[in-house]
Amino acid sequence: MKMYQITIWKKEGRYFGEIPELNLLASDDDPTALVKCLEEAEVKLSESYQQAGRQLAASQLSHKENRHAFKAPLAFFAVKTSIVAIAASIVIVIAIDTLSDHVRNGFFDGALGPFHLITKIGTRLESMSPQVKEKNLKDLERVVQELKPYMERMRPLVISDSCKK
């Protein structure tokens, strides 16, 4: 006797089972009793076919063919989803590269980015004579002294309570 696959599921507190290849369906409160019921139905069906002089054959549309019918659209969906994900990744990489290039070199033609400005200031500071450096330092000290009263008044507003402790 051929062994058939039994599918069992639970719905609203009751167990249902089927042998799709033989179009047998049963239900019971106990899953063990359900399996026994389906096996008995299979034996009775087989005996009926033997009495009629026929051989029990699976239905034309088997359960495995149904499963393959669902796999094809699923595979097609997976391929489409992968293509869309790859295309989106490419667009994101190009956008990030373009944005980082604009941040480094400026957003508009002829505009200078912050890195260019830092390099320019560094080069200019290195090329200053010691007398000019000394004069600039004195000017900065004078500006700092002028701003000091303002900073003292602003410090309590800027520094949080956790930093004071």
NUTORVEX-287391 format. One record per atom (N, C-alpha, C, O): atom name; residue in one letter; x negated, y, z negated; residue number from 1. Coordinates in steps of 0.1 Angstrom, whole numbers. Last residue first. Layout:
   name   resn      xx      yy      zz   resi
     CA      a       X       Y       Z    NUM
...
//
This chain:
   name   resn      xx      yy      zz   resi
      N      k    -290     704    -379    165
     CA      k    -293     696    -391    165
      C      k    -307     690    -390    165
      O      k    -311     683    -399    165
      N      k    -285     716    -355    164
     CA      k    -289     725    -366    164
      C      k    -295     717    -377    164
      O      k    -303     721    -385    164
      N      c    -275     698    -338    163
     CA      c    -288     702    -336    163
      C      c    -294     710    -347    163
      O      c    -306     710    -350    163
      N      s    -248     696    -346    162
     CA      s    -256     684    -348    162
      C      s    -271     688    -346    162
      O      s    -280     681    -352    162
      N      d    -237     721    -338    161
     CA      d    -239     718    -352    161
      C      d    -248     706    -354    161
      O      d    -256     706    -364    161
      N      s    -255     734    -309    160
     CA      s    -244     727    -315    160
      C      s    -247     724    -330    160
      O      s    -259     725    -334    160
      N      i    -264     765    -296    159
     CA      i    -269     753    -303    159
      C      i    -257     747    -311    159
      O      i    -250     754    -318    159
      N      v    -249     788    -287    158
     CA      v    -254     777    -277    158
      C      v    -258     764    -285    158
      O      v    -255     753    -280    158
      N      l    -244     805    -307    157
     CA      l    -233     801    -298    157
      C      l    -237     789    -289    157
      O      l    -228     781    -285    157
      N      p    -268     809    -319    156
     CA      p    -257     802    -327    156
      C      p    -246     798    -318    156
      O      p    -239     788    -321    156
      N      r    -282     824    -297    155
     CA      r    -286     810    -302    155
      C      r    -275     803    -310    155
      O      r    -272     791    -307    155
      N      m    -274     850    -292    154
     CA      m    -267     839    -285    154
      C      m    -270     825    -290    154
      O      m    -262     816    -288    154
      N      r    -290     865    -309    153
     CA      r    -276     866    -310    153
      C      r    -268     855    -303    153
      O      r    -257     851    -308    153
      N      e    -315     858    -299    152
     CA      e    -312     856    -313    152
      C      e    -297     856    -315    152
      O      e    -292     848    -323    152
      N      m    -313     868    -273    151
     CA      m    -314     854    -275    151
      C      m    -311     850    -289    151
      O      m    -304     840    -292    151
      N      y    -314     896    -278    150
     CA      y    -302     890    -271    150
      C      y    -302     875    -274    150
      O      y    -291     869    -277    150
      N      p    -340     899    -288    149
     CA      p    -328     902    -296    149
      C      p    -315     896    -291    149
      O      p    -306     891    -298    149
      N      k    -356     890    -265    148
     CA      k    -355     882    -277    148
      C      k    -343     886    -286    148
      O      k    -337     877    -291    148
      N      l    -359     906    -243    147
     CA      l    -347     897    -243    147
      C      l    -346     889    -256    147
      O      l    -335     884    -259    147
      N      e    -382     920    -248    146
     CA      e    -370     927    -246    146
      C      e    -357     918    -247    146
      O      e    -347     923    -252    146
      N      q    -400     899    -249    145
     CA      q    -398     907    -261    145
      C      q    -385     915    -260    145
      O      q    -378     917    -270    145
      N      v    -399     890    -222    144
     CA      v    -395     881    -233    144
      C      v    -392     889    -245    144
      O      v    -382     886    -252    144
      N      v    -410     912    -209    143
     CA      v    -396     909    -206    143
      C      v    -391     900    -218    143
      O      v    -379     901    -222    143
      N      r    -436     911    -219    142
     CA      r    -428     923    -222    142
      C      r    -413     920    -220    142
      O      r    -405     924    -228    142
      N      e    -444     887    -209    141
     CA      e    -444     889    -223    141
      C      e    -435     900    -227    141
      O      e    -427     900    -237    141
      N      l    -444     893    -181    140
     CA      l    -435     883    -187    140
      C      l    -433     884    -202    140
      O      l    -422     883    -207    140
      N      d    -465     912    -181    139
     CA      d    -451     916    -177    139
      C      d    -441     906    -182    139
      O      d    -430     910    -187    139
      N      k    -486     895    -188    138
     CA      k    -482     906    -197    138
      C      k    -468     911    -194    138
      O      k    -461     915    -203    138
      N      l    -486     878    -165    137
     CA      l    -483     873    -179    137
      C      l    -479     884    -189    137
      O      l    -470     882    -197    137
      N      n    -493     896    -145    136
     CA      n    -479     890    -145    136
      C      n    -476     884    -158    136
      O      n    -464     885    -163    136
      N      k    -519     903    -153    135
     CA      k    -509     913    -152    135
      C      k    -495     907    -153    135
      O      k    -486     912    -160    135
      N      e    -531     878    -150    134
     CA      e    -531     884    -163    134
      C      e    -520     895    -164    134
      O      e    -513     896    -174    134
      N      k    -528     874    -122    133
     CA      k    -522     864    -132    133
      C      k    -520     871    -146    133
      O      k    -510     869    -152    133
      N      v    -544     895    -113    132
     CA      v    -530     895    -110    132
      C      v    -522     885    -120    132
      O      v    -511     889    -124    132
      N      q    -569     886    -123    131
     CA      q    -564     899    -127    131
      C      q    -549     899    -125    131
      O      q    -541     904    -133    131
      N      p    -573     861    -109    130
     CA      p    -572     861    -124    130
      C      p    -566     875    -129    130
      O      p    -558     875    -139    130
      N      s    -552     859     -80    129
     CA      s    -565     862     -86    129
      C      s    -563     863    -101    129
      O      s    -552     865    -106    129
      N      m    -533     833     -67    128
     CA      m    -534     846     -73    128
      C      m    -548     847     -80    128
      O      m    -554     838     -84    128
      N      s    -529     807     -56    127
     CA      s    -537     816     -48    127
      C      s    -539     830     -55    127
      O      s    -546     838     -49    127
      N      e    -512     795     -74    126
     CA      e    -526     790     -73    126
      C      e    -535     800     -66    126
      O      e    -546     801     -69    126
      N      l    -488     808     -69    125
     CA      l    -494     809     -82    125
      C      l    -509     805     -81    125
      O      l    -517     811     -88    125
      N      r    -483     799     -42    124
     CA      r    -485     813     -45    124
      C      r    -492     816     -58    124
      O      r    -501     824     -59    124
      N      t    -479     772     -46    123
     CA      t    -490     776     -38    123
      C      t    -493     791     -40    123
      O      t    -505     795     -41    123
      N      g    -455     773     -63    122
     CA      g    -468     767     -67    122
      C      g    -480     772     -59    122
      O      g    -490     774     -65    122
      N      i    -437     786     -45    121
     CA      i    -441     793     -57    121
      C      i    -454     787     -63    121
      O      i    -463     794     -67    121
      N      k    -436     765     -25    120
     CA      k    -440     779     -22    120
      C      k    -445     786     -34    120
      O      k    -455     793     -33    120
      N      t    -426     744     -40    119
     CA      t    -439     743     -34    119
      C      t    -444     756     -30    119
      O      t    -456     759     -32    119
      N      i    -401     755     -47    118
     CA      i    -410     751     -57    118
      C      i    -424     750     -52    118
      O      i    -434     755     -58    118
      N      l    -390     758     -21    117
     CA      l    -391     769     -29    117
      C      l    -402     766     -40    117
      O      l    -410     775     -43    117
      N      h    -388     731     -13    116
     CA      h    -396     740      -5    116
      C      h    -399     753     -13    116
      O      h    -411     757     -13    116
      N      f    -369     722     -31    115
     CA      f    -382     716     -31    115
      C      f    -392     725     -24    115
      O      f    -404     727     -27    115
      N      p    -346     736     -24    114
     CA      p    -352     739     -37    114
      C      p    -367     733     -37    114
      O      p    -375     739     -44    114
      N      g    -347     747      11    113
     CA      g    -342     739       0    113
      C      g    -350     742     -13    113
      O      g    -361     748     -12    113
      N      l    -340     774      31    112
     CA      l    -350     766      25    112
      C      l    -344     759      13    112
      O      l    -337     765       5    112
      N      a    -325     778      63    111
     CA      a    -324     779      49    111
      C      a    -335     770      43    111
      O      a    -338     759      48    111
      N      g    -327     771      90    110
     CA      g    -335     782      85    110
      C      g    -334     784      70    110
      O      g    -343     791      65    110
      N      d    -295     758      89    109
     CA      d    -307     760      97    109
      C      d    -314     772      92    109
      O      d    -308     783      91    109
      N      f    -284     748      56    108
     CA      f    -282     755      69    108
      C      f    -295     756      76    108
      O      f    -306     756      70    108
      N      f    -293     735      33    107
     CA      f    -280     731      39    107
      C      f    -278     737      53    107
      O      f    -270     731      61    107
      N      g    -326     722      27    106
     CA      g    -317     733      28    106
      C      g    -304     728      36    106
      O      g    -305     720      44    106
      N      n    -342     699      22    105
     CA      n    -346     709      32    105
      C      n    -337     721      34    105
      O      n    -339     729      43    105
      N      r    -330     684       1    104
     CA      r    -345     686       2    104
      C      r    -348     698      11    104
      O      r    -357     706       7    104
      N      v    -303     684       8    103
     CA      v    -307     689      -5    103
      C      v    -322     692      -5    103
      O      v    -327     702     -11    103
      N      h    -304     673      34    102
     CA      h    -299     687      32    102
      C      h    -304     692      18    102
      O      h    -307     704      17    102
      N      d    -312     647      27    101
     CA      d    -320     655      36    101
      C      d    -317     670      34    101
      O      d    -325     678      34    101
      N      s    -290     639      12    100
     CA      s    -303     640       5    100
      C      s    -313     648      14    100
      O      s    -321     656       8    100
      N      l    -270     639      32     99
     CA      l    -269     647      21     99
      C      l    -283     649      14     99
      O      l    -286     661      10     99
      N      t    -280     618      49     98
     CA      t    -278     632      54     98
      C      t    -278     642      43     98
      O      t    -284     653      43     98
      N      d    -279     596      32     97
     CA      d    -292     600      38     97
      C      d    -291     615      43     97
      O      d    -300     623      40     97
      N      i    -252     595      27     96
     CA      i    -261     597      16     96
      C      i    -275     602      21     96
      O      i    -281     611      15     96
      N      a    -242     589      53     95
     CA      a    -238     601      45     95
      C      a    -248     605      34     95
      O      a    -251     617      32     95
      N      i    -254     564      58     94
     CA      i    -257     576      66     94
      C      i    -254     589      59     94
      O      i    -261     599      60     94
      N      v    -242     549      37     93
     CA      v    -257     551      38     93
      C      v    -261     563      46     93
      O      v    -269     570      42     93
      N      i    -215     551      45     92
     CA      i    -219     556      32     92
      C      i    -234     559      32     92
      O      i    -239     569      27     92
      N      v    -216     538      70     91
     CA      v    -212     552      69     91
      C      v    -216     558      56     91
      O      v    -221     569      56     91
      N      i    -223     512      61     90
     CA      i    -232     519      70     90
      C      i    -228     534      70     90
      O      i    -238     543      70     90
      N      s    -201     505      45     89
     CA      s    -214     506      39     89
      C      s    -224     514      48     89
      O      s    -231     523      43     89
      N      a    -181     504      65     88
     CA      a    -180     514      54     88
      C      a    -194     516      48     88
      O      a    -197     527      44     88
      N      a    -191     482      79     87
     CA      a    -189     495      86     87
      C      a    -189     506      76     87
      O      a    -195     516      77     87
      N      i    -188     462      60     86
     CA      i    -201     465      65     86
      C      i    -201     479      72     86
      O      i    -210     486      70     86
      N      a    -160     462      56     85
     CA      a    -169     465      44     85
      C      a    -183     469      49     85
      O      a    -190     478      44     85
      N      v    -151     454      81     84
     CA      v    -147     467      76     84
      C      v    -157     471      64     84
      O      v    -161     483      63     84
      N      i    -162     428      82     83
     CA      i    -166     438      92     83
      C      i    -163     452      87     83
      O      i    -171     461      88     83
      N      s    -148     416      60     82
     CA      s    -163     417      60     82
      C      s    -168     428      70     82
      O      s    -177     436      67     82
      N      t    -122     417      70     81
     CA      t    -126     424      58     81
      C      t    -141     426      57     81
      O      t    -145     437      53     81
      N      k    -124     399      92     80
     CA      k    -120     414      94     80
      C      k    -124     422      82     80
      O      k    -130     433      83     80
      N      v    -131     376      78     79
     CA      v    -140     381      88     79
      C      v    -137     396      90     79
      O      v    -146     404      90     79
      N      a    -108     372      62     78
     CA      a    -121     374      56     78
      C      a    -131     380      66     78
      O      a    -139     388      61     78
      N      f     -88     369      82     77
     CA      f     -87     380      73     77
      C      f    -101     383      67     77
      O      f    -105     394      65     77
      N      f     -97     345      93     76
     CA      f     -97     356     101     76
      C      f     -96     369      93     76
      O      f    -103     379      96     76
      N      a     -93     328      71     75
     CA      a    -107     330      76     75
      C      a    -107     342      85     75
      O      a    -117     350      84     75
      N      l     -65     330      69     74
     CA      l     -73     334      58     74
      C      l     -88     337      62     74
      O      l     -94     347      58     74
      N      p     -57     318      93     73
     CA      p     -54     333      91     73
      C      p     -63     338      79     73
      O      p     -67     350      80     73
      N      a     -68     291      87     72
     CA      a     -72     299      99     72
      C      a     -69     314      97     72
      O      a     -78     322      99     72
      N      k     -55     281      64     71
     CA      k     -69     285      64     71
      C      k     -73     293      75     71
      O      k     -82     302      74     71
      N      f     -29     274      70     70
     CA      f     -31     286      62     70
      C      f     -46     290      62     70
      O      f     -49     302      60     70
      N      a     -33     251      85     69
     CA      a     -26     262      92     69
      C      a     -28     275      84     69
      O      a     -28     286      89     69
      N      h     -44     234      67     68
     CA      h     -53     240      77     68
      C      h     -46     252      84     68
      O      h     -53     261      89     68
      N      r     -21     228      53     67
     CA      r     -32     235      46     67
      C      r     -41     241      56     67
      O      r     -46     252      54     67
      N      n      -7     214      72     66
     CA      n      -1     226      66     66
      C      n     -12     234      60     66
      O      n     -13     247      62     66
      N      e     -23     191      74     65
     CA      e     -21     200      86     65
      C      e     -16     214      81     65
      O      e     -20     224      87     65
      N      k     -18     180      49     64
     CA      k     -32     185      53     64
      C      k     -31     194      65     64
      O      k     -39     204      65     64
      N      h       8     171      51     63
     CA      h       4     182      41     63
      C      h      -9     188      45     63
      O      h     -11     200      43     63
      N      s      19     166      85     62
     CA      s      14     162      72     62
      C      s      10     174      64     62
      O      s       9     185      69     62
      N      l      45     161     104     61
     CA      l      37     172     100     61
      C      l      32     169      86     61
      O      l      39     171      76     61
      N      q      56     135     106     60
     CA      q      48     141     117     60
      C      q      40     152     112     60
      O      q      28     153     117     60
      N      s      52     115      76     59
     CA      s      60     124      84     59
      C      s      50     130      95     59
      O      s      38     131      93     59
      N      a      38      82      76     58
     CA      a      39      96      71     58
      C      a      46     104      81     58
      O      a      47     101      93     58
      N      a      57      52      77     57
     CA      a      46      61      83     57
      C      a      49      75      77     57
      O      a      60      79      74     57
      N      l      63      19      71     56
     CA      l      64      33      65     56
      C      l      53      41      71     56
      O      l      41      38      69     56
      N      q      76      -1      96     55
     CA      q      65       2      88     55
      C      q      66      17      83     55
      O      q      70      26      91     55
      N      r     105     -23      96     54
     CA      r      97     -11     101     54
      C      r      86      -9      92     54
      O      r      85     -14      80     54
      N      g     123     -41      88     53
     CA      g     114     -45      97     53
      C      g     106     -34     103     53
      O      g     100     -35     114     53
      N      a     140     -34      68     52
     CA      a     144     -31      81     52
      C      a     135     -35      92     52
      O      a     138     -34     104     52
      N      q     124     -42      46     51
     CA      q     136     -49      49     51
      C      q     142     -47      63     51
      O      q     148     -55      69     51
      N      q     104     -22      48     50
     CA      q     100     -36      50     50
      C      q     113     -45      53     50
      O      q     112     -53      62     50
      N      y     119       1      41     49
     CA      y     113       0      54     49
      C      y     109     -15      58     49
      O      y     111     -19      69     49
      N      s     125      -6      15     48
     CA      s     136      -4      24     48
      C      s     130      -5      39     48
      O      s     137     -11      47     48
      N      e      99      -6       3     47
     CA      e     107     -19       4     47
      C      e     118     -17      14     47
      O      e     121     -27      22     47
      N      s      93      21       5     46
     CA      s      85      11      13     46
      C      s      92      -2      14     46
      O      s      92      -8      25     46
      N      l     112      32     -12     45
     CA      l     112      36       2     45
      C      l     104      26      11     45
      O      l     108      22      22     45
      N      k     104      20     -36     44
     CA      k     117      17     -30     44
      C      k     118      20     -15     44
      O      k     123      13      -8     44
      N      v      78      32     -38     43
     CA      v      79      17     -37     43
      C      v      93      13     -31     43
      O      v      93       5     -22     43
      N      e      86      59     -41     42
     CA      e      77      55     -30     42
      C      e      78      40     -28     42
      O      e      79      35     -16     42
      N      a     100      57     -64     41
     CA      a     107      62     -52     41
      C      a      99      58     -40     41
      O      a     104      54     -30     41
      N      e      79      51     -82     40
     CA      e      90      41     -80     40
      C      e      98      45     -67     40
      O      e     102      35     -60     40
      N      e      64      74     -80     39
     CA      e      58      62     -76     39
      C      e      69      51     -73     39
      O      e      68      44     -64     39
      N      l      82      93     -91     38
     CA      l      78      94     -77     38
      C      l      72      81     -72     38
      O      l      74      78     -60     38
      N      c      84      82    -117     37
     CA      c      96      83    -109     37
      C      c      92      84     -94     37
      O      c      99      78     -86     37
      N      k      58      86    -126     36
     CA      k      63      72    -125     36
      C      k      76      72    -116     36
      O      k      77      63    -108     36
      N      v      57     114    -126     35
     CA      v      48     106    -117     35
      C      v      53      92    -115     35
      O      v      53      87    -104     35
      N      l      76     119    -146     34
     CA      l      78     124    -132     34
      C      l      69     116    -122     34
      O      l      74     113    -111     34
      N      a      65     109    -168     33
     CA      a      77     103    -163     33
      C      a      80     107    -149     33
      O      a      85      99    -141     33
      N      t      45     128    -171     32
     CA      t      41     114    -169     32
      C      t      53     106    -163     32
      O      t      52      98    -154     32
      N      p      58     152    -174     31
     CA      p      51     150    -162     31
      C      p      47     136    -160     31
      O      p      46     131    -148     31
      N      d      92     155    -184     30
     CA      d      79     150    -188     30
      C      d      71     147    -175     30
      O      d      76     140    -167     30
      N      d     115     164    -173     29
     CA      d     110     172    -184     29
      C      d      96     168    -188     29
      O      d      88     176    -193     29
      N      d     116     162    -137     28
     CA      d     117     156    -150     28
      C      d     112     166    -160     28
      O      d     104     175    -157     28
      N      s     122     156    -102     27
     CA      s     120     165    -113     27
      C      s     122     158    -126     27
      O      s     130     149    -126     27
      N      a     111     151     -67     26
     CA      a     117     147     -80     26
      C      a     114     157     -91     26
      O      a     105     165     -89     26
      N      l     109     142     -33     25
     CA      l     109     153     -43     25
      C      l     117     148     -55     25
      O      l     127     142     -54     25
      N      l      94     132      -3     24
     CA      l     100     128     -16     24
      C      l      98     139     -26     24
      O      l      88     145     -27     24
      N      n      82     132      22     23
     CA      n      93     140      20     23
      C      n     101     136       7     23
      O      n     113     136       7     23
      N      l      58     119      26     22
     CA      l      70     111      26     22
      C      l      83     119      24     22
      O      l      94     113      24     22
      N      e      40     140      23     21
     CA      e      39     131      35     21
      C      e      51     122      37     21
      O      e      54     118      48     21
      N      p      45     151      -2     20
     CA      p      49     159      10     20
      C      p      49     150      23     20
      O      p      57     151      32     20
      N      i      59     142     -29     19
     CA      i      49     136     -20     19
      C      i      52     141      -6     19
      O      i      62     136       0     19
      N      e      63     163     -58     18
     CA      e      66     158     -44     18
      C      e      55     150     -38     18
      O      e      43     152     -42     18
      N      g      78     175     -88     17
     CA      g      68     168     -81     17
      C      g      72     164     -67     17
      O      g      84     162     -65     17
      N      f      83     196    -116     16
     CA      f      87     192    -103     16
      C      f      75     185     -96     16
      O      f      64     189     -98     16
      N      y      94     201    -149     15
     CA      y      83     197    -140     15
      C      y      89     192    -127     15
      O      y      99     185    -127     15
      N      r     106     230    -166     14
     CA      r     109     217    -160     14
      C      r      98     214    -150     14
      O      r      93     223    -143     14
      N      g     103     257    -173     13
     CA      g     102     246    -184     13
      C      g     104     232    -178     13
      O      g     104     223    -186     13
      N      e     104     271    -149     12
     CA      e     114     273    -159     12
      C      e     115     261    -169     12
      O      e     126     256    -172     12
      N      k      83     248    -133     11
     CA      k      92     260    -131     11
      C      k     103     260    -141     11
      O      k     110     250    -142     11
      N      k      53     234    -124     10
     CA      k      62     236    -135     10
      C      k      70     249    -132     10
      O      k      64     259    -128     10
      N      w      43     208    -101      9
     CA      w      43     222    -106      9
      C      w      54     223    -116      9
      O      w      63     215    -117      9
      N      i      23     184     -83      8
     CA      i      32     187     -94      8
      C      i      31     202     -98      8
      O      i      20     208     -97      8
      N      t      20     162     -56      7
     CA      t      18     176     -61      7
      C      t      28     179     -71      7
      O      t      40     176     -70      7
      N      i       2     133     -48      6
     CA      i      14     138     -55      6
      C      i      11     153     -59      6
      O      i       1     155     -66      6
      N      q      -8     116     -19      5
     CA      q     -11     127     -28      5
      C      q       2     132     -34      5
      O      q      12     134     -27      5
      N      y      -6      80     -17      4
     CA      y      -2      94     -12      4
      C      y      -5     104     -23      4
      O      y      -5     101     -35      4
      N      m     -21      51      -7      3
     CA      m     -19      60     -18      3
      C      m     -17      74     -12      3
      O      m     -24      79      -3      3
      N      k      -5      22       8      2
     CA      k     -13      34      10      2
      C      k     -10      44      -2      2
      O      k       1      44      -7      2
      N      m      -8     -12       0      1
     CA      m       0       0       0      1
      C      m      -9      12       0      1
      O      m     -19      13      -7      1
//
